[in-house]
Amino acid sequence: MKDISTYIKDDIGFSYEGYFRSGWAAANRGSAQTYAAGSLGRFGNEMSGWFDLTLNQRVYNQDGKTANAIVTYDGNVGEQYNDAWFGDDTGNENIMQFSDIFLTTRGFLPFAPEADFWVGKHKLPEYEIQMLDWKSLTTQVAAGVGIQNWDLGVGQFDASVSRNDIDVYSRDFSRTTQMNTNSVDLRYRNIPLWENGSLSLMGKYAFANKTDAQKSNESNNTFFELKDTWMGTAIIRQNLPRDTFNEFTLQVANNSYASSFANFSGASNSMGNGRYYYGEQTDGKAWRLISQGEMYLSDNIIMANALVWSHGNDVYSYESGAHSDFNSIRTVIRPAWIWDTWNQTGVELAWFTQKNKTEQGVSLKESGYKTTLYHALKVGPSLLGSRPEIRFYGTYLNITDNELSNFKFNDNSNNEFMAGVQAEVWW
């Protein structure tokens, strides 16, 4: 079988990789519910069955030049009912999309023969805060063109141009207009600083390509004005012993990218709220500092962390409206005792607080904490880098303030205890 697998991958040039998570859970008040996983962490606090599958076929390999056709489809499989048909009903949790469909080449660019040059529906690599399940740096893309891994000086250069149209709402929210938008993403990565330390600098700029009718709609104040937006990122990565690491990230953004910083749970950078754009965007700015990684505290104790501080002035918030100021802190740590290669017992402790101040001077607060005790069956000691993993867990969630979300668990409760088991795997 090993020889057949090697033949398929090396000679035929086909590979297949993927990811999924799935599991069972129940709570003390009926069905288990997720609350603010992007602030309180994922362990014992995610009820979805997400998957992604990638097919990669080499279509050319000659004279140092290669071309590969790649397709990725991903989505969510519902875990509430026994019939989980895919559909476009907004109430249907069973969804699927093609997130990648592109051709990537190497050796065709004479000025950068080592670089990957791609065309199609694709984007530059994401930077994910794995414990919080959102991306500090990503691109929403319908189609694009890009170059990656271009050796330039002491580092590597990446660049892409991507399309991501936005549906802009009229001010009375009665209709939308599809507005052509594009973004430019530039990165200079892996600049050496010191032993096992590196710096990456990244910038994004998104802008609209408006029709005359859309410009007129903005000037006569019948539609919200879609403003250009930018974001800058600096990441210092320190590799630590035993294949562990820590990353420190500084980000600053304006307009709608700054609005995404203000989301109290998921905070992936986005030009709109999903595919929709609305609100009185200002020229306000937002900042955030992020620490994430894992390290050994002793031979048998490993700990992962995700810490985020965010601040914004005069930005549009999807919870508190235009001209909002906000401050938030998210803290998640996950220490675990390593029994052996295949067993760990740990706890994930999380707390967050966010306060928004509205244009009228009203303060709105959202805060909560979570405790998850778990035992994991594993295939390696790393908390963030080894899968498959099966987790048996018990979780207590408590909402201490909910003035932004007005969220309640079942029975109008502000707390929940749940127990469950979850499997997560990539290959």
Buried (B, 14 or more C-beta within 10 A) or exposed (E): EEEEEEEEBEEEBBBEEBBBBBBEBEBBBEEBBBBBBBBBBBBBBBBBBBBBBBBBBBEBEEEEEBBBBBBBBBBBBBBEEEEBEEEEEEEEBBBBEEBBBBBBBBBBBEEBEEBBBBEBBBBBEEBBBBBBBBBBBBBBBEBBBBBBBBEEEEBBBBBBEBBBBBBBBBEEEEEBBEBBBBBBBBBBBBBEEEEEEBBBBBBBBBBBEBEEEBEEBBEEEEBBBBBBBBBBBBBBBBEEEEEBBBBBBEBBBBBBBBBBBBBBBBBBBBBBBEBEBBBEBBEBBBBBEBBBBBBBEEEEEBBBBBBBBBBBBBBBBBBBBBBBBBEBBBBBBBBBBBEEEEEBEBBBBBBBBBBBBBEEEEEBBBBBBBBBBBBBBBEBBBBBEBBBBBBBBBBBBBBBBBBBBEBBBEEEBBBBBBBBBBBBBEE
